Amino acid sequence: MSTDRRIVLFDLFGVIARHQRPGALAEMAARCNAPADAFAEAYWACRRPYDAGQWSASE
């Protein structure tokens, strides 16, 4: 594949950004007064489009 654009690739997980520590999702769920399983399902459903740049933080 050829492109006229410059591309920068960042390796995040464990390189630039830290891995999510054990228990972090449960802590976030508790702060939202939400059941941990429902929170985790909603979190991961939104995470992929956010990480892909398809959604902004406010979305």
All heavy atoms as a GROMACS GRO file, in nm:
protein
  462
    1MET      N    1   0.085  -0.116   0.000
    1MET     CA    2   0.000   0.000   0.000
    1MET      C    3   0.090   0.123   0.000
    1MET      O    4   0.183   0.134   0.078
    1MET     CB    5  -0.091   0.001   0.122
    1MET     CG    6  -0.167   0.128   0.132
    1MET     SD    7  -0.280   0.157   0.273
    1MET     CE    8  -0.259   0.028   0.385
    2SER      N    9   0.058   0.216  -0.085
    2SER     CA   10   0.133   0.340  -0.096
    2SER      C   11   0.048   0.456  -0.046
    2SER      O   12  -0.073   0.457  -0.064
    2SER     CB   13   0.170   0.361  -0.242
    2SER     OG   14   0.223   0.489  -0.260
    3THR      N   15   0.113   0.552   0.018
    3THR     CA   16   0.041   0.669   0.066
    3THR      C   17   0.132   0.791   0.059
    3THR      O   18   0.253   0.780   0.070
    3THR     CB   19  -0.011   0.650   0.210
    3THR    OG1   20  -0.079   0.768   0.249
    3THR    CG2   21   0.099   0.619   0.307
    4ASP      N   22   0.071   0.907   0.038
    4ASP     CA   23   0.147   1.031   0.037
    4ASP      C   24   0.156   1.091   0.176
    4ASP      O   25   0.220   1.193   0.196
    4ASP     CB   26   0.079   1.133  -0.056
    4ASP     CG   27   0.088   1.090  -0.202
    4ASP    OD1   28   0.178   1.012  -0.236
    4ASP    OD2   29   0.003   1.135  -0.281
    5ARG      N   30   0.091   1.030   0.272
    5ARG     CA   31   0.088   1.081   0.409
    5ARG      C   32   0.197   1.016   0.493
    5ARG      O   33   0.232   0.901   0.472
    5ARG     CB   34  -0.047   1.051   0.474
    5ARG     CG   35  -0.160   1.122   0.411
    5ARG     CD   36  -0.283   1.098   0.493
    5ARG     NE   37  -0.385   1.046   0.406
    5ARG     CZ   38  -0.498   0.994   0.447
    5ARG    NH1   39  -0.523   0.984   0.574
    5ARG    NH2   40  -0.586   0.952   0.362
    6ARG      N   41   0.244   1.093   0.588
    6ARG     CA   42   0.335   1.035   0.688
    6ARG      C   43   0.249   0.969   0.794
    6ARG      O   44   0.147   1.024   0.836
    6ARG     CB   45   0.421   1.141   0.751
    6ARG     CG   46   0.524   1.193   0.657
    6ARG     CD   47   0.610   1.293   0.725
    6ARG     NE   48   0.718   1.325   0.634
    6ARG     CZ   49   0.839   1.357   0.674
    6ARG    NH1   50   0.866   1.365   0.802
    6ARG    NH2   51   0.932   1.384   0.587
    7ILE      N   52   0.290   0.855   0.840
    7ILE     CA   53   0.214   0.780   0.940
    7ILE      C   54   0.303   0.758   1.061
    7ILE      O   55   0.418   0.720   1.048
    7ILE     CB   56   0.166   0.645   0.882
    7ILE    CG1   57   0.072   0.669   0.764
    7ILE    CG2   58   0.101   0.562   0.990
    7ILE    CD1   59   0.036   0.546   0.689
    8VAL      N   60   0.245   0.782   1.178
    8VAL     CA   61   0.315   0.756   1.304
    8VAL      C   62   0.237   0.647   1.377
    8VAL      O   63   0.116   0.660   1.397
    8VAL     CB   64   0.323   0.882   1.392
    8VAL    CG1   65   0.390   0.852   1.524
    8VAL    CG2   66   0.396   0.992   1.317
    9LEU      N   67   0.303   0.542   1.415
    9LEU     CA   68   0.240   0.432   1.485
    9LEU      C   69   0.292   0.428   1.628
    9LEU      O   70   0.412   0.430   1.651
    9LEU     CB   71   0.273   0.300   1.414
    9LEU     CG   72   0.222   0.173   1.479
    9LEU    CD1   73   0.070   0.169   1.473
    9LEU    CD2   74   0.281   0.052   1.408
   10PHE      N   75   0.200   0.428   1.724
   10PHE     CA   76   0.235   0.422   1.864
   10PHE      C   77   0.200   0.286   1.920
   10PHE      O   78   0.090   0.237   1.899
   10PHE     CB   79   0.159   0.529   1.944
   10PHE     CG   80   0.196   0.669   1.906
   10PHE    CD1   81   0.119   0.739   1.814
   10PHE    CD2   82   0.306   0.730   1.962
   10PHE    CE1   83   0.153   0.869   1.780
   10PHE    CE2   84   0.341   0.860   1.927
   10PHE     CZ   85   0.264   0.928   1.836
   11ASP      N   86   0.290   0.223   1.991
   11ASP     CA   87   0.265   0.098   2.060
   11ASP      C   88   0.230   0.132   2.204
   11ASP      O   89   0.317   0.166   2.284
   11ASP     CB   90   0.389   0.009   2.054
   11ASP     CG   91   0.365  -0.130   2.110
   11ASP    OD1   92   0.258  -0.153   2.170
   11ASP    OD2   93   0.453  -0.215   2.096
   12LEU      N   94   0.102   0.125   2.237
   12LEU     CA   95   0.056   0.174   2.366
   12LEU      C   96   0.070   0.076   2.481
   12LEU      O   97   0.129   0.106   2.583
   12LEU     CB   98  -0.091   0.218   2.356
   12LEU     CG   99  -0.116   0.339   2.267
   12LEU    CD1  100  -0.263   0.368   2.260
   12LEU    CD2  101  -0.041   0.459   2.317
   13PHE      N  102   0.014  -0.038   2.469
   13PHE     CA  103  -0.007  -0.125   2.585
   13PHE      C  104   0.122  -0.176   2.646
   13PHE      O  105   0.186  -0.265   2.595
   13PHE     CB  106  -0.102  -0.239   2.550
   13PHE     CG  107  -0.237  -0.188   2.509
   13PHE    CD1  108  -0.273  -0.182   2.376
   13PHE    CD2  109  -0.324  -0.138   2.604
   13PHE    CE1  110  -0.396  -0.131   2.340
   13PHE    CE2  111  -0.447  -0.087   2.568
   13PHE     CZ  112  -0.483  -0.084   2.435
   14GLY      N  113   0.159  -0.112   2.756
   14GLY     CA  114   0.280  -0.150   2.827
   14GLY      C  115   0.404  -0.079   2.777
   14GLY      O  116   0.511  -0.096   2.832
   15VAL      N  117   0.390   0.001   2.671
   15VAL     CA  118   0.505   0.074   2.618
   15VAL      C  119   0.489   0.223   2.651
   15VAL      O  120   0.566   0.279   2.727
   15VAL     CB  121   0.521   0.052   2.466
   15VAL    CG1  122   0.637   0.133   2.411
   15VAL    CG2  123   0.539  -0.095   2.435
   16ILE      N  124   0.389   0.288   2.593
   16ILE     CA  125   0.362   0.430   2.621
   16ILE      C  126   0.264   0.442   2.737
   16ILE      O  127   0.284   0.520   2.829
   16ILE     CB  128   0.307   0.500   2.497
   16ILE    CG1  129   0.415   0.503   2.388
   16ILE    CG2  130   0.260   0.641   2.530
   16ILE    CD1  131   0.369   0.558   2.256
   17ALA      N  132   0.158   0.366   2.732
   17ALA     CA  133   0.057   0.368   2.838
   17ALA      C  134   0.074   0.244   2.926
   17ALA      O  135   0.118   0.140   2.879
   17ALA     CB  136  -0.083   0.370   2.777
   18ARG      N  137   0.035   0.259   3.046
   18ARG     CA  138   0.043   0.145   3.138
   18ARG      C  139  -0.074   0.049   3.113
   18ARG      O  140  -0.181   0.090   3.071
   18ARG     CB  141   0.036   0.192   3.282
   18ARG     CG  142   0.153   0.276   3.321
   18ARG     CD  143   0.140   0.318   3.464
   18ARG     NE  144   0.252   0.404   3.500
   18ARG     CZ  145   0.258   0.473   3.609
   18ARG    NH1  146   0.160   0.470   3.696
   18ARG    NH2  147   0.362   0.548   3.634
   19HIS      N  148  -0.049  -0.077   3.144
   19HIS     CA  149  -0.158  -0.174   3.141
   19HIS      C  150  -0.254  -0.140   3.254
   19HIS      O  151  -0.213  -0.089   3.359
   19HIS     CB  152  -0.106  -0.317   3.161
   19HIS     CG  153  -0.032  -0.369   3.043
   19HIS    ND1  154  -0.096  -0.416   2.932
   19HIS    CD2  155   0.100  -0.381   3.019
   19HIS    CE1  156  -0.006  -0.454   2.843
   19HIS    NE2  157   0.114  -0.434   2.893
   20GLN      N  158  -0.381  -0.167   3.234
   20GLN     CA  159  -0.479  -0.142   3.340
   20GLN      C  160  -0.448  -0.236   3.456
   20GLN      O  161  -0.432  -0.356   3.438
   20GLN     CB  162  -0.619  -0.168   3.285
   20GLN     CG  163  -0.728  -0.107   3.366
   20GLN     CD  164  -0.861  -0.118   3.294
   20GLN    OE1  165  -0.914  -0.227   3.284
   20GLN    NE2  166  -0.911  -0.008   3.244
   21ARG      N  167  -0.439  -0.180   3.575
   21ARG     CA  168  -0.401  -0.264   3.688
   21ARG      C  169  -0.519  -0.352   3.732
   21ARG      O  170  -0.636  -0.315   3.710
   21ARG     CB  171  -0.350  -0.179   3.803
   21ARG     CG  172  -0.450  -0.091   3.870
   21ARG     CD  173  -0.381   0.001   3.972
   21ARG     NE  174  -0.476   0.066   4.056
   21ARG     CZ  175  -0.560   0.162   4.017
   21ARG    NH1  176  -0.563   0.199   3.892
   21ARG    NH2  177  -0.644   0.217   4.101
   22PRO      N  178  -0.491  -0.465   3.792
   22PRO     CA  179  -0.597  -0.554   3.840
   22PRO      C  180  -0.689  -0.479   3.936
   22PRO      O  181  -0.643  -0.403   4.022
   22PRO     CB  182  -0.521  -0.666   3.912
   22PRO     CG  183  -0.384  -0.664   3.853
   22PRO     CD  184  -0.357  -0.520   3.819
   23GLY      N  185  -0.817  -0.497   3.918
   23GLY     CA  186  -0.915  -0.434   4.006
   23GLY      C  187  -0.959  -0.296   3.961
   23GLY      O  188  -1.049  -0.238   4.022
   24ALA      N  189  -0.896  -0.240   3.857
   24ALA     CA  190  -0.931  -0.104   3.813
   24ALA      C  191  -1.076  -0.094   3.767
   24ALA      O  192  -1.145   0.003   3.800
   24ALA     CB  193  -0.836  -0.058   3.703
   25LEU      N  194  -1.123  -0.192   3.691
   25LEU     CA  195  -1.262  -0.188   3.644
   25LEU      C  196  -1.359  -0.195   3.761
   25LEU      O  197  -1.460  -0.123   3.763
   25LEU     CB  198  -1.291  -0.302   3.545
   25LEU     CG  199  -1.262  -0.272   3.399
   25LEU    CD1  200  -1.289  -0.395   3.313
   25LEU    CD2  201  -1.341  -0.155   3.348
   26ALA      N  202  -1.330  -0.278   3.858
   26ALA     CA  203  -1.416  -0.288   3.976
   26ALA      C  204  -1.419  -0.155   4.052
   26ALA      O  205  -1.525  -0.113   4.100
   26ALA     CB  206  -1.368  -0.401   4.067
   27GLU      N  207  -1.304  -0.088   4.061
   27GLU     CA  208  -1.299   0.044   4.128
   27GLU      C  209  -1.383   0.146   4.052
   27GLU      O  210  -1.456   0.225   4.112
   27GLU     CB  211  -1.155   0.092   4.138
   27GLU     CG  212  -1.071   0.017   4.238
   27GLU     CD  213  -0.927   0.064   4.238
   27GLU    OE1  214  -0.899   0.180   4.197
   27GLU    OE2  215  -0.840  -0.015   4.278
   28MET      N  216  -1.372   0.147   3.919
   28MET     CA  217  -1.451   0.241   3.838
   28MET      C  218  -1.600   0.212   3.854
   28MET      O  219  -1.681   0.305   3.867
   28MET     CB  220  -1.410   0.234   3.691
   28MET     CG  221  -1.274   0.294   3.664
   28MET     SD  222  -1.234   0.302   3.488
   28MET     CE  223  -1.175   0.136   3.457
   29ALA      N  224  -1.637   0.085   3.854
   29ALA     CA  225  -1.778   0.047   3.871
   29ALA      C  226  -1.830   0.094   4.007
   29ALA      O  227  -1.940   0.148   4.017
   29ALA     CB  228  -1.794  -0.104   3.857
   30ALA      N  229  -1.749   0.076   4.111
   30ALA     CA  230  -1.789   0.118   4.245
   30ALA      C  231  -1.810   0.269   4.252
   30ALA      O  232  -1.906   0.317   4.313
   30ALA     CB  233  -1.685   0.073   4.347
   31ARG      N  234  -1.723   0.345   4.185
   31ARG     CA  235  -1.737   0.491   4.185
   31ARG      C  236  -1.864   0.536   4.112
   31ARG      O  237  -1.916   0.644   4.138
   31ARG     CB  238  -1.616   0.556   4.120
   31ARG     CG  239  -1.493   0.548   4.206
   31ARG     CD  240  -1.376   0.616   4.143
   31ARG     NE  241  -1.257   0.596   4.226
   31ARG     CZ  242  -1.142   0.649   4.200
   31ARG    NH1  243  -1.126   0.728   4.096
   31ARG    NH2  244  -1.039   0.626   4.279
   32CYS      N  245  -1.910   0.452   4.021
   32CYS     CA  246  -2.033   0.484   3.946
   32CYS      C  247  -2.156   0.420   4.009
   32CYS      O  248  -2.266   0.428   3.953
   32CYS     CB  249  -2.019   0.437   3.801
   32CYS     SG  250  -1.894   0.525   3.709
   33ASN      N  251  -2.136   0.352   4.122
   33ASN     CA  252  -2.246   0.277   4.186
   33ASN      C  253  -2.314   0.184   4.087
   33ASN      O  254  -2.436   0.177   4.080
   33ASN     CB  255  -2.348   0.373   4.248
   33ASN     CG  256  -2.289   0.455   4.360
   33ASN    OD1  257  -2.216   0.403   4.444
   33ASN    ND2  258  -2.318   0.584   4.362
   34ALA      N  259  -2.234   0.112   4.010
   34ALA     CA  260  -2.285   0.020   3.908
   34ALA      C  261  -2.236  -0.121   3.937
   34ALA      O  262  -2.126  -0.139   3.992
   34ALA     CB  263  -2.237   0.063   3.771
   35PRO      N  264  -2.315  -0.222   3.900
   35PRO     CA  265  -2.266  -0.360   3.913
   35PRO      C  266  -2.142  -0.379   3.826
   35PRO      O  267  -2.137  -0.330   3.712
   35PRO     CB  268  -2.382  -0.445   3.862
   35PRO     CG  269  -2.502  -0.355   3.861
   35PRO     CD  270  -2.450  -0.215   3.847
   36ALA      N  271  -2.042  -0.447   3.878
   36ALA     CA  272  -1.915  -0.463   3.808
   36ALA      C  273  -1.931  -0.528   3.670
   36ALA      O  274  -1.869  -0.484   3.574
   36ALA     CB  275  -1.817  -0.543   3.893
   37ASP      N  276  -2.016  -0.630   3.659
   37ASP     CA  277  -2.031  -0.698   3.530
   37ASP      C  278  -2.097  -0.607   3.426
   37ASP      O  279  -2.055  -0.601   3.311
   37ASP     CB  280  -2.107  -0.830   3.545
   37ASP     CG  281  -2.244  -0.815   3.609
   37ASP    OD1  282  -2.271  -0.710   3.672
   37ASP    OD2  283  -2.324  -0.909   3.597
   38ALA      N  284  -2.199  -0.532   3.464
   38ALA     CA  285  -2.266  -0.440   3.372
   38ALA      C  286  -2.171  -0.326   3.332
   38ALA      O  287  -2.167  -0.285   3.216
   38ALA     CB  288  -2.393  -0.384   3.434
   39PHE      N  289  -2.094  -0.276   3.428
   39PHE     CA  290  -1.998  -0.170   3.399
   39PHE      C  291  -1.894  -0.219   3.300
   39PHE      O  292  -1.863  -0.150   3.202
   39PHE     CB  293  -1.931  -0.121   3.527
   39PHE     CG  294  -1.837  -0.007   3.502
   39PHE    CD1  295  -1.882   0.124   3.506
   39PHE    CD2  296  -1.702  -0.030   3.474
   39PHE    CE1  297  -1.796   0.230   3.481
   39PHE    CE2  298  -1.616   0.075   3.449
   39PHE     CZ  299  -1.663   0.205   3.453
   40ALA      N  300  -1.838  -0.336   3.324
   40ALA     CA  301  -1.735  -0.391   3.235
   40ALA      C  302  -1.789  -0.410   3.094
   40ALA      O  303  -1.720  -0.379   2.996
   40ALA     CB  304  -1.682  -0.523   3.290
   41GLU      N  305  -1.910  -0.458   3.082
   41GLU     CA  306  -1.971  -0.478   2.949
   41GLU      C  307  -1.984  -0.345   2.875
   41GLU      O  308  -1.947  -0.332   2.759
   41GLU     CB  309  -2.108  -0.544   2.963
   41GLU     CG  310  -2.173  -0.575   2.830
   41GLU     CD  311  -2.308  -0.644   2.847
   41GLU    OE1  312  -2.331  -0.709   2.950
   41GLU    OE2  313  -2.391  -0.631   2.754
   42ALA      N  314  -2.034  -0.242   2.944
   42ALA     CA  315  -2.049  -0.110   2.882
   42ALA      C  316  -1.913  -0.048   2.852
   42ALA      O  317  -1.894   0.013   2.746
   42ALA     CB  318  -2.130  -0.019   2.974
   43TYR      N  319  -1.818  -0.063   2.941
   43TYR     CA  320  -1.684  -0.007   2.923
   43TYR      C  321  -1.619  -0.062   2.798
   43TYR      O  322  -1.569   0.012   2.715
   43TYR     CB  323  -1.601  -0.039   3.047
   43TYR     CG  324  -1.456   0.006   3.039
   43TYR    CD1  325  -1.420   0.133   3.080
   43TYR    CD2  326  -1.356  -0.080   2.993
   43TYR    CE1  327  -1.288   0.175   3.076
   43TYR    CE2  328  -1.224  -0.040   2.988
   43TYR     CZ  329  -1.191   0.087   3.029
   43TYR     OH  330  -1.060   0.127   3.024
   44TRP      N  331  -1.620  -0.195   2.783
   44TRP     CA  332  -1.554  -0.256   2.668
   44TRP      C  333  -1.631  -0.234   2.539
   44TRP      O  334  -1.570  -0.226   2.432
   44TRP     CB  335  -1.526  -0.404   2.694
   44TRP     CG  336  -1.416  -0.419   2.795
   44TRP    CD1  337  -1.427  -0.471   2.921
   44TRP    CD2  338  -1.280  -0.377   2.781
   44TRP    NE1  339  -1.306  -0.464   2.986
   44TRP    CE2  340  -1.214  -0.406   2.902
   44TRP    CE3  341  -1.207  -0.316   2.680
   44TRP    CZ2  342  -1.079  -0.379   2.923
   44TRP    CZ3  343  -1.073  -0.288   2.702
   44TRP    CH2  344  -1.010  -0.321   2.821
   45ALA      N  345  -1.763  -0.218   2.546
   45ALA     CA  346  -1.842  -0.190   2.426
   45ALA      C  347  -1.804  -0.053   2.368
   45ALA      O  348  -1.803  -0.034   2.247
   45ALA     CB  349  -1.991  -0.194   2.458
   46CYS      N  350  -1.770   0.041   2.455
   46CYS     CA  351  -1.734   0.177   2.412
   46CYS      C  352  -1.584   0.191   2.385
   46CYS      O  353  -1.542   0.283   2.315
   46CYS     CB  354  -1.775   0.278   2.518
   46CYS     SG  355  -1.953   0.288   2.545
   47ARG      N  356  -1.506   0.104   2.438
   47ARG     CA  357  -1.360   0.119   2.432
   47ARG      C  358  -1.303   0.107   2.291
   47ARG      O  359  -1.218   0.184   2.251
   47ARG     CB  360  -1.298   0.015   2.525
   47ARG     CG  361  -1.152   0.036   2.554
   47ARG     CD  362  -1.135   0.162   2.632
   47ARG     NE  363  -1.007   0.218   2.596
   47ARG     CZ  364  -0.932   0.290   2.676
   47ARG    NH1  365  -0.974   0.319   2.796
   47ARG    NH2  366  -0.818   0.336   2.636
   48ARG      N  367  -1.349   0.009   2.216
   48ARG     CA  368  -1.293  -0.013   2.082
   48ARG      C  369  -1.312   0.108   1.990
   48ARG      O  370  -1.216   0.154   1.928
   48ARG     CB  371  -1.349  -0.139   2.018
   48ARG     CG  372  -1.295  -0.263   2.082
   48ARG     CD  373  -1.353  -0.388   2.018
   48ARG     NE  374  -1.331  -0.502   2.100
   48ARG     CZ  375  -1.255  -0.605   2.064
   48ARG    NH1  376  -1.201  -0.608   1.945
   48ARG    NH2  377  -1.236  -0.706   2.147
   49PRO      N  378  -1.436   0.162   1.978
   49PRO     CA  379  -1.450   0.279   1.890
   49PRO      C  380  -1.373   0.400   1.944
   49PRO      O  381  -1.322   0.481   1.866
   49PRO     CB  382  -1.599   0.306   1.884
   49PRO     CG  383  -1.663   0.219   1.986
   49PRO     CD  384  -1.564   0.114   2.026
   50TYR      N  385  -1.361   0.413   2.076
   50TYR     CA  386  -1.284   0.524   2.133
   50TYR      C  387  -1.135   0.508   2.097
   50TYR      O  388  -1.072   0.602   2.050
   50TYR     CB  389  -1.303   0.528   2.285
   50TYR     CG  390  -1.218   0.632   2.352
   50TYR    CD1  391  -1.252   0.768   2.343
   50TYR    CD2  392  -1.105   0.598   2.423
   50TYR    CE1  393  -1.173   0.866   2.403
   50TYR    CE2  394  -1.026   0.695   2.482
   50TYR     CZ  395  -1.061   0.828   2.473
   50TYR     OH  396  -0.983   0.923   2.532
   51ASP      N  397  -1.081   0.389   2.117
   51ASP     CA  398  -0.941   0.365   2.087
   51ASP      C  399  -0.911   0.381   1.938
   51ASP      O  400  -0.801   0.418   1.899
   51ASP     CB  401  -0.897   0.225   2.132
   51ASP     CG  402  -0.885   0.216   2.283
   51ASP    OD1  403  -0.880   0.319   2.351
   51ASP    OD2  404  -0.879   0.102   2.333
   52ALA      N  405  -1.011   0.350   1.854
   52ALA     CA  406  -0.994   0.362   1.708
   52ALA      C  407  -1.009   0.506   1.659
   52ALA      O  408  -0.995   0.532   1.540
   52ALA     CB  409  -1.095   0.272   1.638
   53GLY      N  410  -1.042   0.598   1.750
   53GLY     CA  411  -1.057   0.738   1.712
   53GLY      C  412  -1.191   0.767   1.646
   53GLY      O  413  -1.210   0.872   1.585
   54GLN      N  414  -1.286   0.673   1.658
   54GLN     CA  415  -1.418   0.692   1.599
   54GLN      C  416  -1.510   0.772   1.691
   54GLN      O  417  -1.607   0.829   1.644
   54GLN     CB  418  -1.481   0.557   1.568
   54GLN     CG  419  -1.401   0.478   1.466
   54GLN     CD  420  -1.443   0.333   1.459
   54GLN    OE1  421  -1.502   0.278   1.549
   54GLN    NE2  422  -1.409   0.269   1.348
   55TRP      N  423  -1.481   0.772   1.819
   55TRP     CA  424  -1.559   0.847   1.919
   55TRP      C  425  -1.465   0.937   1.998
   55TRP      O  426  -1.351   0.900   2.026
   55TRP     CB  427  -1.628   0.754   2.017
   55TRP     CG  428  -1.739   0.671   1.963
   55TRP    CD1  429  -1.790   0.674   1.837
   55TRP    CD2  430  -1.813   0.573   2.033
   55TRP    NE1  431  -1.890   0.583   1.825
   55TRP    CE2  432  -1.906   0.520   1.943
   55TRP    CE3  433  -1.810   0.525   2.161
   55TRP    CZ2  434  -1.996   0.421   1.979
   55TRP    CZ3  435  -1.899   0.426   2.198
   55TRP    CH2  436  -1.992   0.375   2.107
   56SER      N  437  -1.516   1.053   2.037
   56SER     CA  438  -1.438   1.142   2.123
   56SER      C  439  -1.461   1.103   2.269
   56SER      O  440  -1.551   1.024   2.300
   56SER     CB  441  -1.480   1.287   2.100
   56SER     OG  442  -1.613   1.305   2.147
   57ALA      N  443  -1.384   1.162   2.358
   57ALA     CA  444  -1.401   1.132   2.501
   57ALA      C  445  -1.541   1.171   2.548
   57ALA      O  446  -1.602   1.099   2.628
   57ALA     CB  447  -1.296   1.205   2.581
   58SER      N  448  -1.593   1.283   2.500
   58SER     CA  449  -1.727   1.324   2.544
   58SER      C  450  -1.837   1.233   2.490
   58SER      O  451  -1.939   1.215   2.555
   58SER     CB  452  -1.755   1.468   2.501
   58SER     OG  453  -1.749   1.480   2.359
   59GLU      N  454  -1.813   1.174   2.372
   59GLU     CA  455  -1.913   1.080   2.320
   59GLU      C  456  -1.914   0.954   2.403
   59GLU      O  457  -2.012   0.891   2.422
   59GLU     CB  458  -1.883   1.046   2.173
   59GLU     CG  459  -1.909   1.160   2.080
   59GLU     CD  460  -1.863   1.131   1.939
   59GLU    OE1  461  -1.745   1.097   1.918
   59GLU    OE2  462  -1.945   1.143   1.849
   0.00000   0.00000   0.00000
